[in-house]
Amino acid sequence: MFAMPIAERTAAPTPSTALDLDWVRAQFPALAQSVDGRPAVFLDGPGGTQVPQRVIDAIADYLARNNANTGGAYLTSRNTDGMIAEARSAMADFLNCDADEIVFGPNMTTLTFALSRALGREFGPGDEIVLTLLDHDANFSPWKALEEKGVTIRTVKLNENDCTLDMQDLARKIGARTRLVAVGYASNAVGTINNVAEVVRLARQAGALSYIDAVHYAPHGPIDVRALDCDFLVSSTYKFFGPHMGVLYGKREHLKQLHPYKVRPSSNSVPNRWEWGTLNHECIAGIKACVDYWQELGQRAQPAAKTPRATILAAHEAIHRHERNLMEKMIAGLLAIPGLKLYGISDPRRFEHRCATFAVRTAGHPPLELATKLGERGFFTWDGNYYALNLTEQLGVERMGGFLRIGLVHYNTMKEVERLLEALREIVS
């Protein structure tokens, strides 16, 4: 489902380094729930994953012991300062950057609007921004709003047959007037993994900035902002087993040179000048615990992995193999259901270019009906457009309720996939 940079590939996997699924599932208390006596099956990961017990404990412990504002000359305030510094360092390990290049915010949408406002001070008539029709609207509307500054918005075409970007059209749209190219790492609706390395290369070649929305990709594949050489990358920790928080990576020189909107007493230091008001400290404590989970998962999968970054990569190796098996089973089963249409890549030879997120429609059964009937059986799925509004409009399904979305992450099991496919067959038969 992803192509790991050569420099970061870990040792060849062995049977002893497989994902310990029993241990994984034991970390997530939510997975023990049931619906009318049936085990709950969480297939709503693209909208937000469940969290390990250690994340819950870290949030509760912070509120119980250290709930204070920052910068104070007393113990709990200093503890809060230290906790935030540890969380920045943990996210720097996760993304492979420096801690002062990590900005925390309420969510990806808020962070993107903040950055677009700051960049908007630099852009004006004659400048161009390149966007795609495959993205979540949070990586579209904040940039399109800069039309009020006279900026021209160019949108990249979509290959409707497999829901992939038209890379030739993207190359044509990037030109001498392009100031920024914004693209998603992976589609939150149909699972397509974009060739972001090529997007960044094309943007840099034209002298433009690159902004990568990695929200949906983060739980499925490793992110290396240094190897990618992007200017900005944003994600949300609640999509990779953490609390509801957003995280922005920005190259240090950009975070220093741009002028964010902020209150006057706020620090001018980086990255704090990008963080408005008092942060959500308890959730930041949960971010550190979330990355700790990734590191333990990786260490259990590959005991030879010693550094924090190496354990995170080892975790991704184990997750990749597990999710690939689930994805192959799911796609084969979905394609075998009469009247069901799967959107996105379905050719097994191209599975490295998609993640385990599936958008489907079935004749005679609107997405809301499918989601409701599955929910009654204990399967948690989504219906609608998931804010990928341009995509549902382009494919002509927005007025028909969008898609049914099924999302797998590494705590899902093959048995859950089999049960879901059986339930879908029963509903549509």
C-alpha positions as CSV (number, residue, x, y, z in Angstrom):
1,M,0.0,0.0,0.0
2,F,3.0,2.3,0.1
3,A,6.5,2.6,-1.2
4,M,8.9,3.1,1.7
5,P,12.0,5.2,0.9
6,I,15.0,2.9,0.3
7,A,17.0,4.6,3.1
8,E,14.3,3.7,5.6
9,R,13.5,0.1,4.7
10,T,14.0,-2.2,7.6
11,A,15.3,-5.8,7.5
12,A,13.4,-8.3,5.4
13,P,10.3,-9.5,7.3
14,T,10.4,-13.0,8.9
15,P,7.5,-15.0,10.4
16,S,8.6,-13.9,13.9
17,T,8.0,-10.2,13.0
18,A,4.4,-10.5,12.1
19,L,1.8,-8.3,13.7
20,D,0.8,-9.6,17.1
21,L,-3.0,-9.1,16.6
22,D,-4.1,-10.4,19.9
23,W,-1.8,-8.0,21.7
24,V,-2.9,-5.1,19.4
25,R,-6.6,-5.7,20.1
26,A,-6.0,-6.0,23.8
27,Q,-4.7,-2.4,23.8
28,F,-8.0,-0.9,22.6
29,P,-10.8,-1.1,25.1
30,A,-13.5,0.0,22.7
31,L,-13.1,-3.2,20.6
32,A,-14.7,-5.2,23.4
33,Q,-18.1,-3.6,22.9
34,S,-21.1,-5.4,21.4
35,V,-24.4,-4.4,19.7
36,D,-27.4,-6.6,20.6
37,G,-25.1,-9.4,21.6
38,R,-23.0,-9.2,18.4
39,P,-19.3,-8.1,18.6
40,A,-18.9,-4.5,17.4
41,V,-16.8,-4.2,14.3
42,F,-15.1,-0.8,13.9
43,L,-14.9,-0.1,10.2
44,D,-15.1,3.7,10.7
45,G,-11.4,4.3,11.0
46,P,-11.2,6.9,8.1
47,G,-13.5,9.1,10.3
48,G,-11.4,8.5,13.4
49,T,-9.8,5.4,14.9
50,Q,-10.2,4.0,18.4
51,V,-7.4,4.7,20.9
52,P,-5.2,2.5,23.1
53,Q,-5.8,2.4,26.9
54,R,-2.5,4.2,27.4
55,V,-3.8,7.2,25.5
56,I,-6.9,7.3,27.7
57,D,-4.7,7.0,30.8
58,A,-2.3,9.8,29.7
59,I,-5.2,12.2,29.2
60,A,-6.7,11.4,32.5
61,D,-3.4,11.5,34.3
62,Y,-2.6,14.9,32.9
63,L,-5.9,16.3,34.1
64,A,-5.6,14.7,37.5
65,R,-2.0,15.8,38.2
66,N,-0.7,18.6,35.9
67,N,-3.6,20.6,34.6
68,A,-2.0,24.0,34.2
69,N,-1.2,26.7,31.7
70,T,2.3,27.0,30.3
71,G,5.2,29.3,31.2
72,G,4.5,29.5,34.9
73,A,7.1,29.5,37.7
74,Y,5.6,26.5,39.5
75,L,5.7,22.7,39.3
76,T,2.5,21.8,37.3
77,S,3.2,24.5,34.7
78,R,6.7,23.3,34.3
79,N,5.5,19.7,34.0
80,T,3.1,20.9,31.2
81,D,5.9,22.6,29.4
82,G,8.0,19.4,29.6
83,M,5.1,17.2,28.4
84,I,4.5,19.4,25.3
85,A,8.2,19.3,24.5
86,E,8.1,15.5,24.7
87,A,5.0,15.3,22.5
88,R,6.7,17.5,19.9
89,S,9.7,15.2,20.0
90,A,7.5,12.2,19.6
91,M,5.8,13.6,16.5
92,A,9.1,14.6,15.1
93,D,10.1,10.9,15.3
94,F,6.8,9.9,13.6
95,L,7.4,12.3,10.7
96,N,11.2,12.4,10.7
97,C,11.7,16.1,11.3
98,D,12.9,18.4,14.1
99,A,10.8,19.1,17.1
100,D,10.6,22.8,16.4
101,E,9.0,22.1,13.0
102,I,5.9,20.5,14.7
103,V,2.8,22.7,15.3
104,F,-0.2,21.5,17.3
105,G,-3.7,22.7,16.6
106,P,-7.4,21.6,17.1
107,N,-7.5,19.7,13.8
108,M,-6.2,19.6,10.3
109,T,-8.9,22.0,9.0
110,T,-8.1,24.7,11.5
111,L,-4.3,24.4,10.8
112,T,-4.9,24.6,7.1
113,F,-7.0,27.7,7.4
114,A,-4.4,29.3,9.6
115,L,-1.6,28.6,7.1
116,S,-3.7,29.7,4.1
117,R,-4.5,33.0,5.8
118,A,-0.7,33.6,6.4
119,L,0.2,32.6,2.9
120,G,-2.6,34.7,1.6
121,R,-0.7,37.8,2.8
122,E,2.0,36.9,0.3
123,F,-0.3,36.0,-2.7
124,G,-2.2,38.2,-5.0
125,P,-3.4,38.7,-8.6
126,G,-1.4,36.7,-11.1
127,D,-0.5,34.0,-8.5
128,E,-1.9,30.5,-9.0
129,I,-2.7,27.6,-6.6
130,V,-3.1,24.1,-7.9
131,L,-5.6,21.9,-6.2
132,T,-7.2,18.5,-6.9
133,L,-10.7,17.1,-7.1
134,L,-9.7,14.0,-5.1
135,D,-9.0,15.8,-1.8
136,H,-10.9,16.3,1.4
137,D,-12.5,19.7,1.3
138,A,-10.2,20.9,4.1
139,N,-7.4,20.8,1.5
140,F,-9.5,22.7,-1.0
141,S,-11.7,25.3,0.5
142,P,-9.0,27.1,2.6
143,W,-7.0,27.6,-0.6
144,K,-9.9,28.4,-2.9
145,A,-10.9,31.2,-0.4
146,L,-7.8,33.0,-1.6
147,E,-9.6,33.9,-4.8
148,E,-10.8,36.9,-2.8
149,K,-7.2,38.1,-3.0
150,G,-7.2,37.7,-6.8
151,V,-5.4,34.3,-6.7
152,T,-6.2,32.0,-9.6
153,I,-7.2,28.4,-8.6
154,R,-6.4,25.6,-11.0
155,T,-7.8,22.1,-10.4
156,V,-6.3,18.8,-11.5
157,K,-8.5,16.3,-13.5
158,L,-9.5,12.9,-12.1
159,N,-9.3,9.5,-13.8
160,E,-12.9,8.5,-13.1
161,N,-12.4,4.8,-13.9
162,D,-10.0,4.2,-11.0
163,C,-10.3,7.5,-9.0
164,T,-6.6,8.5,-9.5
165,L,-5.1,11.8,-10.3
166,D,-4.3,12.7,-13.9
167,M,-0.6,13.3,-13.4
168,Q,-0.2,14.6,-16.9
169,D,-2.9,17.2,-16.2
170,L,-1.2,18.1,-12.9
171,A,2.1,18.6,-14.7
172,R,0.3,20.9,-17.2
173,K,-1.4,22.9,-14.5
174,I,1.9,23.7,-12.6
175,G,3.6,26.6,-14.3
176,A,5.7,29.7,-13.7
177,R,2.9,31.5,-11.8
178,T,2.2,28.6,-9.5
179,R,2.8,29.6,-5.9
180,L,1.5,26.5,-4.1
181,V,0.4,22.9,-4.9
182,A,-1.9,21.2,-2.4
183,V,-2.6,17.5,-2.6
184,G,-3.6,14.6,-0.4
185,Y,-1.3,11.8,0.4
186,A,-4.2,9.4,0.2
187,S,-7.9,9.8,-0.5
188,N,-10.1,9.6,2.6
189,A,-13.0,8.5,0.4
190,V,-11.7,5.9,-2.1
191,G,-8.3,5.0,-0.7
192,T,-6.1,6.1,-3.6
193,I,-2.5,6.8,-2.6
194,N,-1.1,9.7,-4.6
195,N,2.4,10.0,-6.0
196,V,3.2,12.8,-3.6
197,A,7.0,12.6,-4.3
198,E,6.4,13.5,-7.9
199,V,3.9,16.2,-6.9
200,V,6.5,17.8,-4.6
201,R,9.2,17.5,-7.3
202,L,7.0,19.2,-9.9
203,A,6.1,22.0,-7.5
204,R,9.8,22.5,-6.5
205,Q,10.8,22.5,-10.1
206,A,8.4,25.4,-10.7
207,G,9.5,27.3,-7.6
208,A,6.2,26.6,-5.8
209,L,5.5,25.4,-2.3
210,S,4.0,22.0,-1.6
211,Y,1.3,21.3,1.0
212,I,0.5,17.6,1.7
213,D,-2.6,16.4,3.6
214,A,-1.5,13.2,5.2
215,V,-4.5,12.7,7.5
216,H,-5.7,9.6,5.8
217,Y,-2.4,8.1,4.9
218,A,-0.8,8.3,8.4
219,P,-2.3,5.1,9.9
220,H,-1.4,3.0,6.8
221,G,2.1,4.0,5.7
222,P,5.3,5.7,6.9
223,I,5.8,9.5,6.4
224,D,9.3,10.9,5.9
225,V,9.1,14.7,5.4
226,R,12.8,14.9,4.9
227,A,12.9,12.4,2.1
228,L,9.8,13.8,0.6
229,D,11.2,17.4,0.9
230,C,7.7,18.9,1.1
231,D,7.3,22.4,2.5
232,F,4.3,21.6,4.7
233,L,2.5,18.4,5.8
234,V,-0.5,18.1,8.0
235,S,-2.2,15.3,9.8
236,S,-4.7,14.5,12.6
237,T,-3.7,12.2,15.4
238,Y,-7.2,10.8,15.9
239,K,-6.8,9.1,12.5
240,F,-3.8,7.1,13.8
241,F,-5.0,6.0,17.2
242,G,-4.5,9.2,19.2
243,P,-6.8,12.0,20.5
244,H,-8.7,14.6,18.5
245,M,-5.8,16.9,17.6
246,G,-4.1,18.3,14.4
247,V,-0.4,18.3,13.7
248,L,1.3,20.5,11.1
249,Y,4.9,20.0,9.9
250,G,6.5,23.1,8.4
251,K,10.0,23.6,7.3
252,R,11.7,25.8,9.8
253,E,12.5,28.6,7.4
254,H,8.8,28.9,6.4
255,L,7.6,28.9,10.0
256,K,10.0,31.7,10.7
257,Q,9.5,33.9,7.6
258,L,5.7,33.7,7.2
259,H,3.5,36.0,9.4
260,P,0.7,34.2,11.1
261,Y,-2.3,36.0,12.5
262,K,-2.0,36.0,16.2
263,V,-2.5,38.0,19.4
264,R,0.3,40.5,20.3
265,P,1.4,38.9,23.6
266,S,1.9,35.5,21.9
267,S,5.5,34.4,21.4
268,N,7.3,35.1,18.2
269,S,9.4,31.9,18.6
270,V,8.9,28.9,16.3
271,P,6.7,26.9,16.4
272,N,4.8,28.6,19.2
273,R,3.8,31.6,17.1
274,W,1.6,29.3,15.0
275,E,-0.3,28.0,18.0
276,W,-3.2,30.3,18.9
277,G,-4.2,30.7,22.6
278,T,-4.0,27.9,25.1
279,L,-3.5,24.5,23.6
280,N,-5.4,21.3,24.4
281,H,-2.8,20.1,26.9
282,E,-4.5,16.9,27.9
283,C,-4.8,15.8,24.3
284,I,-1.2,16.6,23.6
285,A,-0.4,14.3,26.5
286,G,-2.4,11.7,24.6
287,I,-0.3,12.3,21.5
288,K,2.9,11.3,23.3
289,A,1.1,8.1,24.5
290,C,-0.1,7.4,20.9
291,V,3.4,7.5,19.5
292,D,4.6,5.3,22.5
293,Y,2.0,2.8,21.3
294,W,3.5,2.8,17.8
295,Q,7.0,2.3,19.1
296,E,6.0,-0.6,21.3
297,L,4.1,-2.2,18.4
298,G,7.2,-1.9,16.2
299,Q,9.6,-3.2,18.9
300,R,7.4,-6.2,19.4
301,A,7.3,-6.8,15.6
302,Q,11.1,-6.3,15.2
303,P,13.1,-6.5,18.4
304,A,16.2,-5.4,16.6
305,A,14.7,-2.0,16.1
306,K,16.2,0.3,18.7
307,T,15.7,3.9,17.9
308,P,12.3,5.6,18.1
309,R,12.2,6.2,14.4
310,A,13.2,2.6,13.6
311,T,10.4,1.2,15.8
312,I,7.9,3.3,14.1
313,L,9.0,2.0,10.7
314,A,8.9,-1.5,12.0
315,A,5.4,-1.0,13.1
316,H,4.5,0.2,9.6
317,E,6.1,-2.9,8.1
318,A,4.0,-5.2,10.2
319,I,0.8,-3.1,9.7
320,H,1.4,-3.1,5.9
321,R,1.5,-6.9,5.6
322,H,-1.6,-7.3,7.8
323,E,-3.7,-4.7,6.0
324,R,-2.6,-6.0,2.6
325,N,-4.1,-9.4,3.5
326,L,-7.3,-7.8,4.7
327,M,-7.5,-5.6,1.6
328,E,-7.1,-8.5,-0.8
329,K,-9.9,-10.5,1.0
330,M,-12.2,-7.4,1.1
331,I,-11.8,-6.4,-2.5
332,A,-12.3,-9.9,-3.8
333,G,-15.4,-10.3,-1.7
334,L,-16.9,-6.9,-2.6
335,L,-16.4,-7.5,-6.4
336,A,-18.2,-10.8,-6.0
337,I,-21.4,-9.2,-4.7
338,P,-24.0,-8.8,-7.6
339,G,-24.9,-5.2,-8.3
340,L,-22.2,-3.7,-6.1
341,K,-19.8,-1.1,-7.6
342,L,-16.4,-0.5,-6.0
343,Y,-14.8,2.9,-6.6
344,G,-11.1,3.2,-6.9
345,I,-8.3,0.8,-7.7
346,S,-9.3,-2.8,-7.8
347,D,-6.5,-4.4,-9.8
348,P,-4.3,-6.5,-7.4
349,R,-1.3,-5.5,-9.4
350,R,-1.8,-1.9,-8.3
351,F,-2.7,-2.5,-4.7
352,E,0.5,-0.6,-3.6
353,H,-1.3,2.5,-4.8
354,R,-4.3,2.2,-2.5
355,C,-5.0,1.7,1.1
356,A,-7.7,-0.3,2.8
357,T,-10.5,2.2,2.4
358,F,-13.4,1.2,0.2
359,A,-16.2,3.3,-1.3
360,V,-19.1,1.3,-2.7
361,R,-22.6,1.6,-4.0
362,T,-25.2,-1.1,-4.6
363,A,-28.2,-0.9,-6.9
364,G,-31.5,-0.3,-5.1
365,H,-29.8,0.3,-1.7
366,P,-28.8,3.9,-0.8
367,P,-25.6,4.3,1.3
368,L,-27.6,5.4,4.3
369,E,-29.8,2.3,4.2
370,L,-26.7,0.1,3.9
371,A,-24.9,1.9,6.8
372,T,-28.0,1.7,9.0
373,K,-28.6,-2.0,8.4
374,L,-25.0,-2.8,8.9
375,G,-25.0,-0.7,12.1
376,E,-27.9,-2.8,13.5
377,R,-25.7,-5.8,12.9
378,G,-22.8,-4.2,14.8
379,F,-20.8,-3.0,11.8
380,F,-19.8,0.6,12.1
381,T,-19.4,2.2,8.6
382,W,-20.0,5.7,7.1
383,D,-22.3,7.0,4.4
384,G,-22.2,10.3,2.5
385,N,-19.3,12.3,1.0
386,Y,-16.9,12.5,4.0
387,Y,-16.1,16.0,2.9
388,A,-14.7,14.7,-0.4
389,L,-17.4,16.8,-2.0
390,N,-15.6,17.5,-5.3
391,L,-15.2,13.7,-5.8
392,T,-18.8,12.8,-5.2
393,E,-19.9,15.6,-7.4
394,Q,-17.5,14.6,-10.2
395,L,-18.7,11.0,-10.0
396,G,-22.3,12.0,-10.0
397,V,-23.2,10.4,-6.7
398,E,-23.6,13.4,-4.4
399,R,-27.3,13.7,-5.0
400,M,-27.7,10.0,-4.5
401,G,-26.3,9.9,-1.0
402,G,-22.6,9.5,-1.8
403,F,-20.9,6.2,-1.0
404,L,-20.9,3.6,1.7
405,R,-17.4,3.7,3.1
406,I,-15.7,0.8,4.8
407,G,-12.3,1.5,6.4
408,L,-9.9,-1.1,7.7
409,V,-7.0,-0.4,10.0
410,H,-4.5,-2.8,11.7
411,Y,-6.8,-3.7,14.7
412,N,-9.3,-5.3,12.3
413,T,-9.3,-9.0,11.7
414,M,-9.9,-11.4,8.8
415,K,-12.9,-12.8,10.6
416,E,-14.4,-9.3,10.7
417,V,-13.9,-8.9,7.0
418,E,-15.6,-12.2,6.3
419,R,-18.6,-11.3,8.6
420,L,-18.9,-7.9,6.9
421,L,-19.0,-9.4,3.4
422,E,-21.6,-12.0,4.6
423,A,-23.8,-9.2,6.1
424,L,-23.6,-7.1,2.9
425,R,-24.6,-10.1,0.8
426,E,-27.6,-10.7,3.0
427,I,-28.7,-7.1,2.9
428,V,-28.5,-6.6,-0.9
429,S,-29.8,-10.1,-1.9
